[in-house]
């Protein structure tokens, strides 16, 4: 996956109806990226072998630096850079079929420069990016826009994101590579 700038979304169960990211990792998904140009491809690959990825459908708009989360039945990708404009799109695609994605809402602001992400059982979170400090939350079961639920200690881009059962973590960033912000999943 040389020059991959998309988002590793998470894990699903392929033909099975549902799987939880924290239990039973079967398949991985990668969306968007740059392969000689911006792409809108969702790739699907087994995590237990070194098999080649398979095209699982498309995201709604080709973009890079989008961030992904994993719901119980769908994968999500949010934000990203589309070339000139930054994106605020939240795409959702099913684990159970290669039908591609649907635009199910928007972040509170466009984020193209490496935001981070985390997730709870019911919500996806996108934090920072483009020098902002905002934490957005979107529902896994609804098709509604994200809401602003808090702020990081400072704004930046280039974040990593991690999740516990109750909290999200913003790791690093271009401005302070040693930083760790912890926020409650509300």
C-alpha positions as CSV (number, residue, x, y, z in Angstrom):
1,X,0.0,0.0,0.0
2,X,2.7,2.5,-1.0
3,X,1.5,6.1,-0.9
4,X,-1.7,5.3,0.8
5,X,-3.3,8.4,2.4
6,X,-6.8,7.2,3.0
7,X,-8.3,5.9,6.1
8,X,-8.2,2.5,7.7
9,X,-11.9,2.3,8.7
10,X,-12.0,-0.7,11.0
11,X,-13.3,-4.2,10.9
12,X,-16.5,-5.9,9.8
13,X,-17.7,-9.4,9.4
14,X,-18.0,-9.6,5.7
15,X,-21.2,-11.5,4.9
16,X,-22.2,-11.7,8.6
17,X,-24.7,-9.0,9.8
18,X,-22.6,-7.5,12.5
19,X,-19.3,-7.5,14.4
20,X,-17.9,-5.3,17.2
21,X,-14.5,-3.8,16.6
22,X,-13.3,-4.9,20.0
23,X,-14.1,-8.5,19.4
24,X,-13.5,-10.9,16.6
25,X,-11.5,-9.0,13.9
26,X,-12.2,-10.7,10.6
27,X,-11.9,-8.1,7.8
28,X,-10.4,-4.7,7.5
29,X,-11.5,-1.8,5.3
30,X,-9.5,1.1,3.8
31,X,-11.3,4.1,2.1
32,X,-10.1,6.9,-0.2
33,X,-6.5,7.8,-0.7
34,X,-4.1,9.0,-3.3
35,X,-3.0,6.6,-6.1
36,X,-1.8,9.0,-8.8
37,X,-4.9,11.1,-8.0
38,X,-7.6,11.2,-5.4
39,X,-9.6,8.0,-5.3
40,X,-13.1,7.0,-3.9
41,X,-12.4,3.3,-3.5
42,X,-13.3,1.2,-0.4
43,X,-10.9,-1.8,-0.2
44,X,-11.8,-4.9,1.8
45,X,-9.2,-7.4,3.1
46,X,-9.0,-10.4,5.4
47,X,-6.8,-9.6,8.5
48,X,-5.9,-13.3,9.0
49,X,-4.0,-13.7,5.7
50,X,-2.0,-11.7,3.3
51,X,-4.6,-11.9,0.5
52,X,-5.0,-9.0,-1.9
53,X,-7.6,-6.4,-1.1
54,X,-10.9,-6.4,-3.0
55,X,-12.9,-3.4,-4.2
56,X,-15.8,-3.2,-1.8
57,X,-17.6,-0.1,-3.3
58,X,-17.0,3.6,-3.3
59,X,-17.2,6.5,-1.0
60,X,-19.3,9.4,-2.2
61,X,-16.4,11.8,-3.0
62,X,-12.8,11.0,-3.8
63,X,-10.6,12.3,-1.0
64,X,-7.5,11.8,1.2
65,X,-6.8,12.2,5.0
66,X,-10.4,11.2,5.9
67,X,-10.9,9.4,9.2
68,X,-12.8,6.3,9.8
69,X,-14.8,4.6,12.6
70,X,-16.6,1.3,12.9
71,X,-20.3,0.9,13.9
72,X,-21.9,-2.4,14.6
73,X,-23.2,-2.9,11.1
74,X,-21.5,-0.1,9.0
75,X,-18.1,1.6,8.5
76,X,-17.9,5.4,8.5
77,X,-15.5,7.9,7.1
78,X,-15.6,11.6,7.8
79,X,-13.9,14.7,6.5
80,X,-10.9,14.6,4.2
81,X,-9.2,16.7,1.5
82,X,-10.8,16.6,-2.0
83,X,-8.2,18.6,-3.8
84,X,-9.2,22.2,-3.5
85,X,-12.0,22.1,-0.9
86,X,-11.9,20.4,2.4
87,X,-14.8,17.9,3.1
88,X,-17.3,17.8,5.9
89,X,-19.0,14.7,4.5
90,X,-19.8,11.7,6.8
91,X,-20.1,8.5,4.6
92,X,-21.5,5.2,5.8
93,X,-21.1,1.8,4.1
94,X,-22.5,-1.6,5.1
95,X,-20.2,-4.4,6.3
96,X,-22.6,-7.0,4.8
97,X,-22.6,-5.9,1.2
98,X,-20.4,-4.1,-1.3
99,X,-23.1,-1.6,-2.1
100,X,-20.8,1.4,-1.6
101,X,-21.4,4.3,0.7
102,X,-24.1,7.0,1.3
103,X,-23.6,10.5,2.5
104,X,-25.5,10.4,5.9
105,X,-24.5,13.8,7.4
106,X,-21.9,16.5,7.8
107,X,-19.3,17.4,10.4
108,X,-19.7,20.8,12.1
109,X,-16.9,22.1,9.9
110,X,-14.8,20.8,7.0
111,X,-11.6,18.9,8.0
112,X,-9.1,18.1,5.4
113,X,-5.8,18.3,7.2
114,X,-5.5,15.1,9.3
115,X,-8.1,15.1,12.0
116,X,-8.2,12.1,14.4
117,X,-11.1,9.8,15.3
118,X,-12.4,7.6,18.1
119,X,-15.6,5.7,18.7
120,X,-17.9,4.4,21.3
121,X,-20.6,1.7,20.9
122,X,-23.1,4.2,19.5
123,X,-21.1,7.2,18.2
124,X,-18.2,8.1,16.0
125,X,-16.0,11.1,16.9
126,X,-13.8,13.3,14.8
127,X,-11.3,15.6,16.6
128,X,-9.1,18.4,15.5
129,X,-7.7,18.9,12.0
130,X,-7.0,22.1,10.1
131,X,-5.7,23.7,13.2
132,X,-9.0,23.5,15.1
133,X,-9.7,22.0,18.5
134,X,-13.3,20.9,18.0
135,X,-14.6,17.4,18.9
136,X,-17.6,16.3,16.7
137,X,-19.9,13.4,17.5
138,X,-22.2,11.5,15.0
139,X,-24.6,8.7,15.6
140,X,-24.1,5.2,14.1
141,X,-27.9,4.6,13.8
142,X,-29.1,7.9,12.4
143,X,-28.6,10.0,9.3
144,X,-28.1,13.3,11.0
145,X,-25.3,15.9,11.1
146,X,-22.6,15.8,13.7
147,X,-22.7,17.9,16.9
148,X,-19.9,19.8,18.6
149,X,-19.4,18.0,22.0
150,X,-16.2,19.6,23.2
151,X,-12.7,20.9,22.6
152,X,-9.1,19.6,22.7
153,X,-6.5,21.4,24.7
154,X,-5.3,23.1,21.5
155,X,-5.9,22.9,17.8
156,X,-3.6,21.3,15.3
157,X,-3.6,18.6,12.6
158,X,-1.8,15.2,12.1
159,X,-3.6,13.5,15.0
160,X,-3.9,9.9,15.9
161,X,-7.0,8.7,17.6
162,X,-7.8,5.8,19.9
163,X,-10.7,4.6,21.9
164,X,-11.4,2.9,25.2
165,X,-14.9,1.8,26.3
166,X,-15.6,5.3,27.8
167,X,-13.1,7.8,26.3
168,X,-11.5,9.0,23.1
169,X,-7.8,9.9,22.9
170,X,-6.2,12.5,20.6
171,X,-2.5,11.6,20.2
172,X,0.3,13.8,18.8
173,X,-0.3,16.3,16.2
174,X,1.9,18.6,14.0
175,X,2.1,21.3,16.8
176,X,3.0,18.9,19.7
177,X,4.0,15.4,18.9
178,X,4.1,14.4,22.6
179,X,0.5,15.5,23.4
180,X,-2.3,13.1,24.6
181,X,-5.7,14.6,25.1
182,X,-8.4,12.4,26.7
183,X,-12.1,13.2,26.3
184,X,-15.2,11.4,27.6
185,X,-17.5,9.7,25.1
186,X,-20.8,11.5,25.8
